[in-house]
Amino acid sequence: MITTVVYTSNTGETEKYAKAFAEMVHLPCMDLKHSSDYAEGTSVLYFGWVFADHIQGYEKAQQRFHIPCVCGVGMSTAGTKDETIREAMKLDDNTVLFTLQGGLHMKQLKGMHKLILSVARKSSISSLESRQRTPQEEDDLLLWKEGGSRFDPSSLTPIVSWYEQYQAGVM
Ligand SMILES: Cc1cc2nc3c(=O)[nH]c(=O)nc-3n(C[C@H](O)[C@H](O)[C@H](O)COP(=O)(O)O)c2cc1C
């Protein structure tokens, strides 16, 4: 049984998703930094922000908790980077992965994070501007240019469905 939601967030998007999910399924929700009170081996659903295709905090959380399901919050459209992230993180077949779209908040970034994303921002804008764009790419371009949040609680629906089946022992 999953008993807790644990998350790692940098600019707040992952925290919003983790808290919204926990509220939907009536579970407690805790920042990984403050989760030392939970017993080792507790089953948790983990949310982390995506940095270079890696879900932040996951390895650390995995050392203490049982994580049957992990959710990565990045800039990409929900579900479009699952294979890339699964491969980069070498997730085993027993671990379920969901991805969600967070946002971009340049002003909240500091140090290396800001530097890396400034470079990625410049090259993504120039690459997107140089070609024909799908409606989704049009929104990606807007997000890169203006920043903001794409937080959408309705994108948690498949995760809630998975969670309900898991808790009922269907999977
Ligand atoms: C240094 C850096 C690297 C990032 N790399 C990726 C990435 O590889 N894929 C992606 O989809 N988003 C990437 N992002 C975007 C963040 O995952 C996105 O802004 C997310 O909403 C952050 O969540 P948070 O608000 O909880 O910190 C990156 C952001 C930063 C600052």
The ligand as a Gaussian input file, in Angstrom:
#p B3LYP/6-31G(d) Opt

LIG

0 1
 C       18.979000      23.180000     -15.179000
 C       17.633000      22.715000     -15.667000
 C       17.520000      21.621000     -16.499000
 C       16.266000      21.186000     -16.955000
 N       16.188000      20.078000     -17.755000
 C       14.967000      19.678000     -18.202000
 C       14.837000      18.512000     -19.016000
 O       15.800000      17.809000     -19.324000
 N       13.598000      18.170000     -19.467000
 C       12.480000      18.906000     -19.140000
 O       11.370000      18.559000     -19.581000
 N       12.558000      19.990000     -18.341000
 C       13.771000      20.386000     -17.860000
 N       13.877000      21.497000     -17.060000
 C       12.646000      22.249000     -16.728000
 C       12.107000      21.929000     -15.336000
 O       12.003000      20.538000     -15.128000
 C       10.736000      22.601000     -15.181000
 O       10.957000      23.986000     -15.120000
 C        9.941000      22.122000     -13.982000
 O        8.673000      22.715000     -14.023000
 C       10.629000      22.453000     -12.675000
 O        9.838000      21.984000     -11.605000
 P        9.820000      22.733000     -10.214000
 O        9.060000      24.025000     -10.430000
 O        9.142000      21.833000      -9.278000
 O       11.236000      22.998000      -9.822000
 C       15.097000      21.913000     -16.579000
 C       15.215000      23.010000     -15.724000
 C       16.465000      23.414000     -15.259000
 C       16.542000      24.582000     -14.319000

